[in-house]
């Protein structure tokens, strides 16, 4: 989040507020959020559709959601493997058994997740490393 704040500052964007939150708790603020960036989020959640539903609820009319999920098992699991190794060597407060497992979405699975919400427009694509989507809530 500090990188986003710094980039906004350097770009002269003074109307930005950044929030780090549990995705499921976003539904408690319906229609209050302009934009959500969900990167590498859904691969570790037990019920990704519930989280996307909460994000949709939290977005204001016309709000935008950007989603990026790794397209390869290695890219999805490597950060979690590193966290587990760090925990084993005593350099982390996380317990290895508490760290989430990752999943990789197929192209169809990613599309189904994105299309589980009634977006007014969506753009879904896959580059070499990620499944991506930009979605807009109806005004």
CNS distance restraints for C-alpha pairs under 8 A (distance, minus, plus):
assign (resid   1 and name CA) (resid   5 and name CA) 6.31 0.50 0.50
assign (resid   1 and name CA) (resid  18 and name CA) 7.16 0.50 0.50
assign (resid   1 and name CA) (resid  20 and name CA) 7.42 0.50 0.50
assign (resid   2 and name CA) (resid   6 and name CA) 6.10 0.50 0.50
assign (resid   3 and name CA) (resid   7 and name CA) 6.07 0.50 0.50
assign (resid   4 and name CA) (resid   8 and name CA) 6.13 0.50 0.50
assign (resid   4 and name CA) (resid  18 and name CA) 7.95 0.50 0.50
assign (resid   5 and name CA) (resid   9 and name CA) 6.17 0.50 0.50
assign (resid   5 and name CA) (resid  18 and name CA) 7.19 0.50 0.50
assign (resid   6 and name CA) (resid  10 and name CA) 6.13 0.50 0.50
assign (resid   7 and name CA) (resid  11 and name CA) 6.05 0.50 0.50
assign (resid   8 and name CA) (resid  12 and name CA) 6.21 0.50 0.50
assign (resid   8 and name CA) (resid  13 and name CA) 5.06 0.50 0.50
assign (resid   8 and name CA) (resid  14 and name CA) 7.31 0.50 0.50
assign (resid   8 and name CA) (resid  16 and name CA) 7.19 0.50 0.50
assign (resid   9 and name CA) (resid  13 and name CA) 5.81 0.50 0.50
assign (resid   9 and name CA) (resid  14 and name CA) 6.83 0.50 0.50
assign (resid  21 and name CA) (resid  25 and name CA) 7.06 0.50 0.50
assign (resid  21 and name CA) (resid  26 and name CA) 7.14 0.50 0.50
assign (resid  22 and name CA) (resid  26 and name CA) 6.86 0.50 0.50
assign (resid  23 and name CA) (resid  51 and name CA) 5.49 0.50 0.50
assign (resid  23 and name CA) (resid  52 and name CA) 7.81 0.50 0.50
assign (resid  23 and name CA) (resid  54 and name CA) 6.64 0.50 0.50
assign (resid  23 and name CA) (resid  55 and name CA) 6.59 0.50 0.50
assign (resid  24 and name CA) (resid  50 and name CA) 7.10 0.50 0.50
assign (resid  24 and name CA) (resid  51 and name CA) 5.14 0.50 0.50
assign (resid  24 and name CA) (resid  54 and name CA) 5.49 0.50 0.50
assign (resid  24 and name CA) (resid  55 and name CA) 7.57 0.50 0.50
assign (resid  25 and name CA) (resid  29 and name CA) 7.97 0.50 0.50
assign (resid  25 and name CA) (resid  54 and name CA) 7.18 0.50 0.50
assign (resid  26 and name CA) (resid  30 and name CA) 7.46 0.50 0.50
assign (resid  26 and name CA) (resid  54 and name CA) 5.62 0.50 0.50
assign (resid  26 and name CA) (resid  55 and name CA) 6.03 0.50 0.50
assign (resid  26 and name CA) (resid  57 and name CA) 7.58 0.50 0.50
assign (resid  26 and name CA) (resid  58 and name CA) 5.52 0.50 0.50
assign (resid  27 and name CA) (resid  53 and name CA) 7.89 0.50 0.50
assign (resid  27 and name CA) (resid  54 and name CA) 4.43 0.50 0.50
assign (resid  27 and name CA) (resid  55 and name CA) 6.57 0.50 0.50
assign (resid  27 and name CA) (resid  56 and name CA) 7.98 0.50 0.50
assign (resid  27 and name CA) (resid  57 and name CA) 5.43 0.50 0.50
assign (resid  27 and name CA) (resid  58 and name CA) 5.19 0.50 0.50
assign (resid  28 and name CA) (resid  58 and name CA) 7.37 0.50 0.50
assign (resid  29 and name CA) (resid  33 and name CA) 7.88 0.50 0.50
assign (resid  29 and name CA) (resid  57 and name CA) 7.83 0.50 0.50
assign (resid  29 and name CA) (resid  58 and name CA) 5.46 0.50 0.50
assign (resid  30 and name CA) (resid  57 and name CA) 5.22 0.50 0.50
assign (resid  30 and name CA) (resid  58 and name CA) 4.17 0.50 0.50
assign (resid  30 and name CA) (resid  59 and name CA) 6.72 0.50 0.50
assign (resid  30 and name CA) (resid  60 and name CA) 7.31 0.50 0.50
assign (resid  31 and name CA) (resid  57 and name CA) 6.35 0.50 0.50
assign (resid  31 and name CA) (resid  58 and name CA) 4.80 0.50 0.50
assign (resid  31 and name CA) (resid  59 and name CA) 4.79 0.50 0.50
assign (resid  31 and name CA) (resid  60 and name CA) 3.76 0.50 0.50
assign (resid  31 and name CA) (resid  61 and name CA) 6.69 0.50 0.50
assign (resid  32 and name CA) (resid  58 and name CA) 5.74 0.50 0.50
assign (resid  32 and name CA) (resid  59 and name CA) 5.95 0.50 0.50
assign (resid  32 and name CA) (resid  60 and name CA) 5.36 0.50 0.50
assign (resid  33 and name CA) (resid  58 and name CA) 5.72 0.50 0.50
assign (resid  33 and name CA) (resid  59 and name CA) 4.64 0.50 0.50
assign (resid  33 and name CA) (resid  60 and name CA) 5.51 0.50 0.50
assign (resid  33 and name CA) (resid  63 and name CA) 7.08 0.50 0.50
assign (resid  34 and name CA) (resid  59 and name CA) 5.81 0.50 0.50
assign (resid  34 and name CA) (resid  60 and name CA) 5.74 0.50 0.50
assign (resid  34 and name CA) (resid  62 and name CA) 7.73 0.50 0.50
assign (resid  34 and name CA) (resid  63 and name CA) 4.75 0.50 0.50
assign (resid  34 and name CA) (resid  64 and name CA) 6.54 0.50 0.50
assign (resid  35 and name CA) (resid  59 and name CA) 6.76 0.50 0.50
assign (resid  35 and name CA) (resid  63 and name CA) 5.53 0.50 0.50
assign (resid  35 and name CA) (resid  64 and name CA) 4.76 0.50 0.50
assign (resid  35 and name CA) (resid  65 and name CA) 5.58 0.50 0.50
assign (resid  35 and name CA) (resid  66 and name CA) 7.90 0.50 0.50
assign (resid  36 and name CA) (resid  55 and name CA) 7.43 0.50 0.50
assign (resid  36 and name CA) (resid  59 and name CA) 7.80 0.50 0.50
assign (resid  36 and name CA) (resid  64 and name CA) 6.50 0.50 0.50
assign (resid  36 and name CA) (resid  65 and name CA) 4.69 0.50 0.50
assign (resid  36 and name CA) (resid  66 and name CA) 6.25 0.50 0.50
assign (resid  37 and name CA) (resid  65 and name CA) 5.93 0.50 0.50
assign (resid  37 and name CA) (resid  66 and name CA) 4.87 0.50 0.50
assign (resid  37 and name CA) (resid  67 and name CA) 6.11 0.50 0.50
assign (resid  38 and name CA) (resid  42 and name CA) 7.82 0.50 0.50
assign (resid  38 and name CA) (resid  65 and name CA) 7.42 0.50 0.50
assign (resid  38 and name CA) (resid  66 and name CA) 6.12 0.50 0.50
assign (resid  38 and name CA) (resid  67 and name CA) 4.79 0.50 0.50
assign (resid  38 and name CA) (resid  68 and name CA) 6.45 0.50 0.50
assign (resid  39 and name CA) (resid  66 and name CA) 7.83 0.50 0.50
assign (resid  39 and name CA) (resid  67 and name CA) 5.65 0.50 0.50
assign (resid  39 and name CA) (resid  68 and name CA) 4.68 0.50 0.50
assign (resid  39 and name CA) (resid  69 and name CA) 6.08 0.50 0.50
assign (resid  40 and name CA) (resid  44 and name CA) 7.70 0.50 0.50
assign (resid  40 and name CA) (resid  68 and name CA) 6.16 0.50 0.50
assign (resid  40 and name CA) (resid  69 and name CA) 4.93 0.50 0.50
assign (resid  40 and name CA) (resid  70 and name CA) 6.70 0.50 0.50
assign (resid  40 and name CA) (resid  76 and name CA) 7.68 0.50 0.50
assign (resid  41 and name CA) (resid  45 and name CA) 6.98 0.50 0.50
assign (resid  41 and name CA) (resid  69 and name CA) 7.33 0.50 0.50
assign (resid  42 and name CA) (resid  48 and name CA) 5.14 0.50 0.50
assign (resid  42 and name CA) (resid  51 and name CA) 7.83 0.50 0.50
assign (resid  42 and name CA) (resid  69 and name CA) 7.18 0.50 0.50
assign (resid  43 and name CA) (resid  48 and name CA) 7.67 0.50 0.50
assign (resid  43 and name CA) (resid  69 and name CA) 6.87 0.50 0.50
assign (resid  43 and name CA) (resid  70 and name CA) 7.97 0.50 0.50
assign (resid  43 and name CA) (resid  76 and name CA) 7.28 0.50 0.50
assign (resid  43 and name CA) (resid 102 and name CA) 5.21 0.50 0.50
assign (resid  43 and name CA) (resid 103 and name CA) 4.90 0.50 0.50
assign (resid  43 and name CA) (resid 104 and name CA) 6.21 0.50 0.50
assign (resid  43 and name CA) (resid 105 and name CA) 7.47 0.50 0.50
assign (resid  44 and name CA) (resid 100 and name CA) 5.74 0.50 0.50
assign (resid  44 and name CA) (resid 101 and name CA) 5.87 0.50 0.50
assign (resid  44 and name CA) (resid 102 and name CA) 4.77 0.50 0.50
assign (resid  44 and name CA) (resid 103 and name CA) 6.55 0.50 0.50
assign (resid  45 and name CA) (resid 100 and name CA) 7.71 0.50 0.50
assign (resid  47 and name CA) (resid  51 and name CA) 6.94 0.50 0.50
assign (resid  48 and name CA) (resid  52 and name CA) 6.28 0.50 0.50
assign (resid  48 and name CA) (resid 113 and name CA) 7.63 0.50 0.50
assign (resid  49 and name CA) (resid  53 and name CA) 6.07 0.50 0.50
assign (resid  49 and name CA) (resid 113 and name CA) 6.21 0.50 0.50
assign (resid  49 and name CA) (resid 116 and name CA) 7.12 0.50 0.50
assign (resid  50 and name CA) (resid  54 and name CA) 6.29 0.50 0.50
assign (resid  51 and name CA) (resid  55 and name CA) 6.24 0.50 0.50
assign (resid  52 and name CA) (resid  56 and name CA) 6.09 0.50 0.50
assign (resid  52 and name CA) (resid 113 and name CA) 7.92 0.50 0.50
assign (resid  52 and name CA) (resid 114 and name CA) 7.89 0.50 0.50
assign (resid  52 and name CA) (resid 117 and name CA) 7.65 0.50 0.50
assign (resid  53 and name CA) (resid  57 and name CA) 6.19 0.50 0.50
assign (resid  53 and name CA) (resid 117 and name CA) 6.74 0.50 0.50
assign (resid  54 and name CA) (resid  58 and name CA) 6.19 0.50 0.50
assign (resid  55 and name CA) (resid  59 and name CA) 6.30 0.50 0.50
assign (resid  56 and name CA) (resid 117 and name CA) 7.13 0.50 0.50
assign (resid  56 and name CA) (resid 137 and name CA) 7.36 0.50 0.50
assign (resid  59 and name CA) (resid  63 and name CA) 5.23 0.50 0.50
assign (resid  59 and name CA) (resid  64 and name CA) 7.31 0.50 0.50
assign (resid  59 and name CA) (resid 137 and name CA) 7.23 0.50 0.50
assign (resid  60 and name CA) (resid 137 and name CA) 7.51 0.50 0.50
assign (resid  61 and name CA) (resid 137 and name CA) 5.69 0.50 0.50
assign (resid  61 and name CA) (resid 138 and name CA) 5.53 0.50 0.50
assign (resid  61 and name CA) (resid 139 and name CA) 4.32 0.50 0.50
assign (resid  62 and name CA) (resid 136 and name CA) 6.02 0.50 0.50
assign (resid  62 and name CA) (resid 137 and name CA) 4.92 0.50 0.50
assign (resid  62 and name CA) (resid 138 and name CA) 5.26 0.50 0.50
assign (resid  62 and name CA) (resid 139 and name CA) 4.49 0.50 0.50
assign (resid  63 and name CA) (resid 136 and name CA) 5.69 0.50 0.50
assign (resid  63 and name CA) (resid 137 and name CA) 5.37 0.50 0.50
assign (resid  63 and name CA) (resid 138 and name CA) 7.81 0.50 0.50
assign (resid  64 and name CA) (resid 134 and name CA) 6.99 0.50 0.50
assign (resid  64 and name CA) (resid 135 and name CA) 5.61 0.50 0.50
assign (resid  64 and name CA) (resid 136 and name CA) 4.55 0.50 0.50
assign (resid  64 and name CA) (resid 137 and name CA) 6.46 0.50 0.50
assign (resid  65 and name CA) (resid 133 and name CA) 7.91 0.50 0.50
assign (resid  65 and name CA) (resid 134 and name CA) 5.73 0.50 0.50
assign (resid  65 and name CA) (resid 135 and name CA) 5.14 0.50 0.50
assign (resid  65 and name CA) (resid 136 and name CA) 6.47 0.50 0.50
assign (resid  66 and name CA) (resid 132 and name CA) 7.39 0.50 0.50
assign (resid  66 and name CA) (resid 133 and name CA) 5.73 0.50 0.50
assign (resid  66 and name CA) (resid 134 and name CA) 4.56 0.50 0.50
assign (resid  66 and name CA) (resid 135 and name CA) 6.48 0.50 0.50
assign (resid  67 and name CA) (resid 131 and name CA) 7.94 0.50 0.50
assign (resid  67 and name CA) (resid 132 and name CA) 5.46 0.50 0.50
assign (resid  67 and name CA) (resid 133 and name CA) 5.11 0.50 0.50
assign (resid  67 and name CA) (resid 134 and name CA) 6.48 0.50 0.50
assign (resid  68 and name CA) (resid 130 and name CA) 6.03 0.50 0.50
assign (resid  68 and name CA) (resid 131 and name CA) 5.64 0.50 0.50
assign (resid  68 and name CA) (resid 132 and name CA) 4.46 0.50 0.50
assign (resid  68 and name CA) (resid 133 and name CA) 6.67 0.50 0.50
assign (resid  69 and name CA) (resid  76 and name CA) 7.93 0.50 0.50
assign (resid  69 and name CA) (resid 104 and name CA) 7.81 0.50 0.50
assign (resid  69 and name CA) (resid 105 and name CA) 7.67 0.50 0.50
assign (resid  69 and name CA) (resid 130 and name CA) 5.33 0.50 0.50
assign (resid  69 and name CA) (resid 131 and name CA) 5.21 0.50 0.50
assign (resid  69 and name CA) (resid 132 and name CA) 6.54 0.50 0.50
assign (resid  70 and name CA) (resid  75 and name CA) 5.97 0.50 0.50
assign (resid  70 and name CA) (resid  76 and name CA) 5.41 0.50 0.50
assign (resid  70 and name CA) (resid 104 and name CA) 6.68 0.50 0.50
assign (resid  70 and name CA) (resid 105 and name CA) 7.86 0.50 0.50
assign (resid  70 and name CA) (resid 129 and name CA) 5.97 0.50 0.50
assign (resid  70 and name CA) (resid 130 and name CA) 4.39 0.50 0.50
assign (resid  70 and name CA) (resid 131 and name CA) 6.22 0.50 0.50
assign (resid  71 and name CA) (resid  75 and name CA) 7.37 0.50 0.50
assign (resid  71 and name CA) (resid  76 and name CA) 7.47 0.50 0.50
assign (resid  71 and name CA) (resid 104 and name CA) 6.20 0.50 0.50
assign (resid  71 and name CA) (resid 105 and name CA) 6.72 0.50 0.50
assign (resid  71 and name CA) (resid 106 and name CA) 7.40 0.50 0.50
assign (resid  71 and name CA) (resid 126 and name CA) 7.94 0.50 0.50
assign (resid  71 and name CA) (resid 128 and name CA) 7.71 0.50 0.50
assign (resid  71 and name CA) (resid 129 and name CA) 5.55 0.50 0.50
assign (resid  71 and name CA) (resid 130 and name CA) 4.80 0.50 0.50
assign (resid  71 and name CA) (resid 131 and name CA) 5.84 0.50 0.50
assign (resid  72 and name CA) (resid  76 and name CA) 6.19 0.50 0.50
assign (resid  72 and name CA) (resid 104 and name CA) 6.45 0.50 0.50
assign (resid  72 and name CA) (resid 129 and name CA) 6.91 0.50 0.50
assign (resid  72 and name CA) (resid 130 and name CA) 7.84 0.50 0.50
assign (resid  73 and name CA) (resid  77 and name CA) 6.05 0.50 0.50
assign (resid  73 and name CA) (resid 103 and name CA) 7.23 0.50 0.50
assign (resid  73 and name CA) (resid 104 and name CA) 5.83 0.50 0.50
assign (resid  74 and name CA) (resid  78 and name CA) 5.73 0.50 0.50
assign (resid  75 and name CA) (resid  79 and name CA) 7.77 0.50 0.50
assign (resid  75 and name CA) (resid 129 and name CA) 7.76 0.50 0.50
assign (resid  76 and name CA) (resid 102 and name CA) 6.25 0.50 0.50
assign (resid  76 and name CA) (resid 103 and name CA) 6.96 0.50 0.50
assign (resid  76 and name CA) (resid 104 and name CA) 6.59 0.50 0.50
assign (resid  77 and name CA) (resid  81 and name CA) 6.12 0.50 0.50
assign (resid  77 and name CA) (resid 101 and name CA) 7.67 0.50 0.50
assign (resid  77 and name CA) (resid 102 and name CA) 5.81 0.50 0.50
assign (resid  77 and name CA) (resid 103 and name CA) 7.90 0.50 0.50
assign (resid  78 and name CA) (resid  82 and name CA) 6.21 0.50 0.50
assign (resid  79 and name CA) (resid  83 and name CA) 6.27 0.50 0.50
assign (resid  80 and name CA) (resid  84 and name CA) 6.22 0.50 0.50
assign (resid  80 and name CA) (resid  99 and name CA) 7.29 0.50 0.50
assign (resid  80 and name CA) (resid 100 and name CA) 7.55 0.50 0.50
assign (resid  80 and name CA) (resid 101 and name CA) 7.54 0.50 0.50
assign (resid  80 and name CA) (resid 102 and name CA) 7.79 0.50 0.50
assign (resid  81 and name CA) (resid  85 and name CA) 6.24 0.50 0.50
assign (resid  82 and name CA) (resid  86 and name CA) 6.11 0.50 0.50
assign (resid  83 and name CA) (resid  87 and name CA) 6.17 0.50 0.50
assign (resid  83 and name CA) (resid  92 and name CA) 7.70 0.50 0.50
assign (resid  83 and name CA) (resid  96 and name CA) 7.70 0.50 0.50
assign (resid  83 and name CA) (resid  99 and name CA) 7.99 0.50 0.50
assign (resid  84 and name CA) (resid  88 and name CA) 6.23 0.50 0.50
assign (resid  84 and name CA) (resid  95 and name CA) 7.67 0.50 0.50
assign (resid  84 and name CA) (resid  96 and name CA) 5.04 0.50 0.50
assign (resid  84 and name CA) (resid  99 and name CA) 7.39 0.50 0.50
assign (resid  85 and name CA) (resid  89 and name CA) 6.38 0.50 0.50
assign (resid  86 and name CA) (resid  90 and name CA) 6.42 0.50 0.50
assign (resid  86 and name CA) (resid  91 and name CA) 5.35 0.50 0.50
assign (resid  86 and name CA) (resid  92 and name CA) 5.84 0.50 0.50
assign (resid  87 and name CA) (resid  91 and name CA) 5.66 0.50 0.50
assign (resid  87 and name CA) (resid  92 and name CA) 4.70 0.50 0.50
assign (resid  87 and name CA) (resid  93 and name CA) 6.78 0.50 0.50
assign (resid  87 and name CA) (resid  94 and name CA) 6.14 0.50 0.50
assign (resid  87 and name CA) (resid  95 and name CA) 6.26 0.50 0.50
assign (resid  87 and name CA) (resid  96 and name CA) 6.19 0.50 0.50
assign (resid  88 and name CA) (resid  96 and name CA) 7.27 0.50 0.50
assign (resid  94 and name CA) (resid  98 and name CA) 7.04 0.50 0.50
assign (resid  94 and name CA) (resid  99 and name CA) 7.17 0.50 0.50
assign (resid  95 and name CA) (resid  99 and name CA) 6.66 0.50 0.50
assign (resid 105 and name CA) (resid 109 and name CA) 5.34 0.50 0.50
assign (resid 105 and name CA) (resid 110 and name CA) 5.41 0.50 0.50
assign (resid 106 and name CA) (resid 110 and name CA) 6.07 0.50 0.50
assign (resid 107 and name CA) (resid 111 and name CA) 6.23 0.50 0.50
assign (resid 107 and name CA) (resid 126 and name CA) 7.90 0.50 0.50
assign (resid 107 and name CA) (resid 131 and name CA) 7.20 0.50 0.50
assign (resid 108 and name CA) (resid 112 and name CA) 6.03 0.50 0.50
assign (resid 109 and name CA) (resid 113 and name CA) 6.20 0.50 0.50
assign (resid 110 and name CA) (resid 114 and name CA) 6.27 0.50 0.50
assign (resid 110 and name CA) (resid 131 and name CA) 7.10 0.50 0.50
assign (resid 111 and name CA) (resid 115 and name CA) 5.99 0.50 0.50
assign (resid 111 and name CA) (resid 124 and name CA) 7.25 0.50 0.50
assign (resid 112 and name CA) (resid 116 and name CA) 6.05 0.50 0.50
assign (resid 113 and name CA) (resid 117 and name CA) 7.97 0.50 0.50
assign (resid 114 and name CA) (resid 133 and name CA) 7.45 0.50 0.50
assign (resid 115 and name CA) (resid 119 and name CA) 7.51 0.50 0.50
assign (resid 118 and name CA) (resid 137 and name CA) 7.57 0.50 0.50
assign (resid 119 and name CA) (resid 135 and name CA) 6.22 0.50 0.50
assign (resid 119 and name CA) (resid 136 and name CA) 5.62 0.50 0.50
assign (resid 119 and name CA) (resid 137 and name CA) 4.92 0.50 0.50
assign (resid 119 and name CA) (resid 138 and name CA) 6.48 0.50 0.50
assign (resid 120 and name CA) (resid 135 and name CA) 7.65 0.50 0.50
assign (resid 120 and name CA) (resid 136 and name CA) 5.76 0.50 0.50
assign (resid 120 and name CA) (resid 137 and name CA) 5.41 0.50 0.50
assign (resid 120 and name CA) (resid 138 and name CA) 4.89 0.50 0.50
assign (resid 121 and name CA) (resid 135 and name CA) 5.79 0.50 0.50
assign (resid 121 and name CA) (resid 136 and name CA) 5.34 0.50 0.50
assign (resid 121 and name CA) (resid 137 and name CA) 7.29 0.50 0.50
assign (resid 121 and name CA) (resid 138 and name CA) 7.98 0.50 0.50
assign (resid 122 and name CA) (resid 133 and name CA) 6.78 0.50 0.50
assign (resid 122 and name CA) (resid 134 and name CA) 5.66 0.50 0.50
assign (resid 122 and name CA) (resid 135 and name CA) 4.37 0.50 0.50
assign (resid 122 and name CA) (resid 136 and name CA) 6.47 0.50 0.50
assign (resid 123 and name CA) (resid 133 and name CA) 5.41 0.50 0.50
assign (resid 123 and name CA) (resid 134 and name CA) 5.27 0.50 0.50
assign (resid 123 and name CA) (resid 135 and name CA) 6.51 0.50 0.50
assign (resid 124 and name CA) (resid 131 and name CA) 7.56 0.50 0.50
assign (resid 124 and name CA) (resid 132 and name CA) 5.72 0.50 0.50
assign (resid 124 and name CA) (resid 133 and name CA) 4.29 0.50 0.50
assign (resid 124 and name CA) (resid 134 and name CA) 6.69 0.50 0.50
assign (resid 125 and name CA) (resid 131 and name CA) 6.07 0.50 0.50
assign (resid 125 and name CA) (resid 132 and name CA) 5.35 0.50 0.50
assign (resid 125 and name CA) (resid 133 and name CA) 6.36 0.50 0.50
assign (resid 126 and name CA) (resid 130 and name CA) 5.73 0.50 0.50
assign (resid 126 and name CA) (resid 131 and name CA) 4.40 0.50 0.50
assign (resid 126 and name CA) (resid 132 and name CA) 5.85 0.50 0.50
assign (resid 127 and name CA) (resid 131 and name CA) 6.62 0.50 0.50
assign (resid 127 and name CA) (resid 132 and name CA) 7.76 0.50 0.50
